[in-house]
Amino acid sequence: ANNSPKNLKFEAMRGLFDGTQKLYVHASDAPAMTQAVLLAKKHGMSSVIVGGRQAWRIAGFLKENSVSVILNKPQSLPQRADDDIDQPFKNAALLEEAGVQYCISMGGNWTQRNLGFQAGQSIGFGLEYEQAVRAITLSPARIMGIDKQIGSIEEGKDATLFISSGDALDMRTGIVERAFIQGRDVDLG
């Protein structure tokens, strides 16, 4: 087999067309998301929207096309001047209500420590507690297609989890006591 960079790139892209990989498109406004979904659909690809600040505006379209959304940085200002000031906080609940598969993300690795608090804040804007937990655990695993290994506590899964005293979604009381990655105890010291 020829392992030239050109052939490796082609091999990596083949999965987009045979359905074994998803196309992750960074888009935040409704027209860009719509165009990305239509382009992927035209070429027989499965797409995921990353960003999705205005996904709530086209939630029905996303649901109809089985497109998942990775909501990035829900603690931010609205994208449009005429949006509600708390619109970014409500996005997860609106997608949940519309039946769109979504998860909550923070972007860079240095901000991941606040991910639970972002999900917790979404509870105050329409998500139920279990939905908020799922938005940072099982839902991202499902979107990435790795939910058979991680995302929930079940027999046969990787046992990647943490134990918290207090509410893990509340920055005032959530204190991580222990963490496990693939069943191995992680030193938090």
C-alpha positions as CSV (number, residue, x, y, z in Angstrom):
1,A,0.0,0.0,0.0
2,N,1.1,3.5,-0.8
3,N,1.4,5.5,2.4
4,S,2.1,8.9,0.8
5,P,0.5,11.9,2.6
6,K,-2.0,12.3,-0.2
7,N,-3.2,8.7,0.0
8,L,-3.4,8.9,3.8
9,K,-5.6,12.0,3.6
10,F,-7.8,10.2,1.1
11,E,-8.1,7.2,3.3
12,A,-9.0,9.4,6.3
13,M,-11.8,11.1,4.2
14,R,-13.2,7.8,2.9
15,G,-15.1,7.3,6.1
16,L,-17.1,10.5,5.5
17,F,-18.5,9.0,2.4
18,D,-19.1,5.4,3.6
19,G,-20.8,6.5,6.8
20,T,-18.1,5.3,9.3
21,Q,-17.1,8.9,10.2
22,K,-19.0,12.1,10.8
23,L,-18.2,15.6,9.4
24,Y,-17.8,18.0,12.2
25,V,-18.6,21.6,11.0
26,H,-17.8,24.6,13.1
27,A,-20.7,27.0,12.6
28,S,-22.7,29.2,14.9
29,D,-25.2,31.2,12.9
30,A,-28.4,29.6,11.4
31,P,-27.6,30.2,7.7
32,A,-24.1,28.6,8.0
33,M,-25.4,25.6,9.9
34,T,-28.2,25.1,7.3
35,Q,-25.7,25.3,4.4
36,A,-23.4,22.8,6.2
37,V,-26.2,20.3,6.7
38,L,-27.4,20.6,3.1
39,L,-23.9,20.2,1.7
40,A,-23.2,17.1,3.9
41,K,-26.6,15.7,2.9
42,K,-25.9,16.3,-0.8
43,H,-22.8,14.2,-0.5
44,G,-24.3,11.5,1.7
45,M,-22.4,12.5,4.8
46,S,-23.5,12.5,8.4
47,S,-22.8,15.9,10.0
48,V,-22.4,17.3,13.5
49,I,-22.5,21.1,14.2
50,V,-19.9,22.4,16.6
51,G,-20.7,25.8,18.1
52,G,-24.4,26.0,17.3
53,R,-25.1,29.3,19.0
54,Q,-28.2,29.7,16.8
55,A,-29.1,26.0,16.6
56,W,-32.4,26.8,18.4
57,R,-33.5,28.8,15.4
58,I,-33.4,25.8,13.1
59,A,-34.0,23.0,15.7
60,G,-36.7,21.4,13.6
61,F,-34.5,21.3,10.5
62,L,-31.7,19.8,12.6
63,K,-34.0,17.2,14.0
64,E,-35.4,16.3,10.6
65,N,-31.9,15.8,9.2
66,S,-30.7,13.8,12.3
67,V,-27.9,16.4,12.9
68,S,-26.3,16.6,16.4
69,V,-25.1,19.8,17.9
70,I,-22.1,20.4,20.2
71,L,-23.0,23.6,22.0
72,N,-19.8,25.5,22.7
73,K,-19.4,27.9,25.6
74,P,-23.0,28.3,26.8
75,Q,-21.9,31.0,29.2
76,S,-21.6,33.8,26.7
77,L,-23.4,36.8,25.3
78,P,-26.0,36.3,22.6
79,Q,-24.8,36.4,19.1
80,R,-27.5,38.8,17.8
81,A,-28.5,42.1,19.3
82,D,-32.2,41.2,19.2
83,D,-31.7,37.8,21.0
84,D,-32.7,37.5,24.6
85,I,-29.7,38.3,26.9
86,D,-30.0,34.8,28.4
87,Q,-30.4,33.0,25.0
88,P,-27.1,31.1,25.2
89,F,-28.1,29.7,28.5
90,K,-31.5,28.5,27.1
91,N,-30.1,26.8,23.9
92,A,-29.7,23.4,25.5
93,A,-33.3,23.3,26.8
94,L,-34.6,24.4,23.4
95,L,-32.7,21.7,21.6
96,E,-33.9,19.1,24.2
97,E,-37.5,20.2,23.8
98,A,-37.1,19.9,20.0
99,G,-35.6,16.4,20.2
100,V,-32.2,17.4,18.8
101,Q,-29.2,15.3,20.0
102,Y,-26.8,17.8,21.6
103,C,-24.1,18.1,24.2
104,I,-22.4,20.9,26.1
105,S,-18.7,21.7,25.5
106,M,-16.3,24.3,26.6
107,G,-13.7,24.3,23.7
108,G,-10.2,24.5,25.1
109,N,-8.9,21.9,27.5
110,W,-8.0,24.5,30.2
111,T,-11.7,25.4,30.7
112,Q,-13.0,21.8,31.0
113,R,-12.9,22.1,34.8
114,N,-16.0,24.3,34.5
115,L,-18.0,22.1,32.2
116,G,-20.1,20.7,35.0
117,F,-20.9,24.2,36.1
118,Q,-22.0,25.1,32.6
119,A,-24.4,22.2,32.6
120,G,-25.6,23.1,36.0
121,Q,-26.4,26.6,35.0
122,S,-28.5,25.2,32.1
123,I,-30.8,23.7,34.7
124,G,-31.8,27.3,35.7
125,F,-32.8,27.9,32.1
126,G,-35.1,24.9,31.4
127,L,-33.0,21.7,31.5
128,E,-33.9,19.0,34.0
129,Y,-31.0,17.8,36.2
130,E,-30.7,14.4,34.5
131,Q,-30.7,16.1,31.1
132,A,-27.9,18.4,32.2
133,V,-25.8,15.4,33.4
134,R,-26.5,13.6,30.2
135,A,-25.4,16.7,28.2
136,I,-21.8,16.3,29.5
137,T,-21.6,12.5,29.8
138,L,-23.7,10.1,27.6
139,S,-24.7,12.6,24.9
140,P,-21.1,13.5,23.8
141,A,-20.2,9.8,23.8
142,R,-23.2,9.1,21.6
143,I,-22.4,12.0,19.2
144,M,-18.9,10.7,18.8
145,G,-20.1,7.1,18.5
146,I,-18.2,5.8,21.5
147,D,-21.1,5.3,23.9
148,K,-20.6,1.6,24.0
149,Q,-17.3,2.3,25.9
150,I,-18.0,5.5,27.9
151,G,-20.6,8.0,28.8
152,S,-22.6,6.1,31.5
153,I,-21.9,3.7,34.3
154,E,-22.7,0.2,33.0
155,E,-21.2,-3.2,33.2
156,G,-18.6,-3.6,30.5
157,K,-17.8,0.1,30.0
158,D,-14.4,1.8,30.7
159,A,-15.2,3.0,34.3
160,T,-14.1,6.6,33.6
161,L,-15.8,8.6,36.3
162,F,-15.3,10.8,39.3
163,I,-16.8,10.9,42.8
164,S,-17.9,14.2,44.2
165,S,-18.9,15.3,47.6
166,G,-21.8,17.7,47.1
167,D,-23.5,18.4,43.8
168,A,-21.0,18.0,40.9
169,L,-23.0,20.6,38.8
170,D,-22.8,23.3,41.6
171,M,-19.6,25.2,41.9
172,R,-20.3,26.0,45.5
173,T,-20.7,22.4,46.7
174,G,-19.1,20.2,44.0
175,I,-15.8,18.9,45.3
176,V,-14.1,16.1,43.3
177,E,-12.9,13.6,45.8
178,R,-11.7,10.8,43.5
179,A,-11.4,10.2,39.8
180,F,-11.0,7.0,37.7
181,I,-9.9,6.7,34.0
182,Q,-10.6,3.3,32.6
183,G,-10.9,2.0,36.1
184,R,-7.5,3.3,37.3
185,D,-7.6,5.6,40.3
186,V,-6.1,9.0,39.3
187,D,-3.9,10.9,41.7
188,L,-5.7,14.3,42.3
189,G,-3.0,15.6,44.6
